[in-house]
């Protein structure tokens, strides 16, 4: 019953290329970032304004990769998926990079 109820949402996922499906299914990195943000926000407790909250989130995210070398690894891992997205969505991603 679970499969039949979710089938309409699952079938479009199968139309994506293998590279896209691999990136979508890899949520460990996303969950790790969310956990670090939650930890930083919980330690702070409250914020006087929205700018202070955004600064806390920014600092938590920046502390994940203090040397800046993670971007290179991220780019290598996502490059095939980004190319597949660019083909699947008719060049809409490459418009922003020009």
Secondary structure, DSSP 8 states (H G I E B T S, - for coil): -HHHHHHHHHHHHHTS-HHHHHHHH--HHHHHHHHHHHHHHHHH---SSHHHHHHHHHHHHHGGGTTS-HHHHHHHHHHHHHHHHHHHTTTHHHHHH-
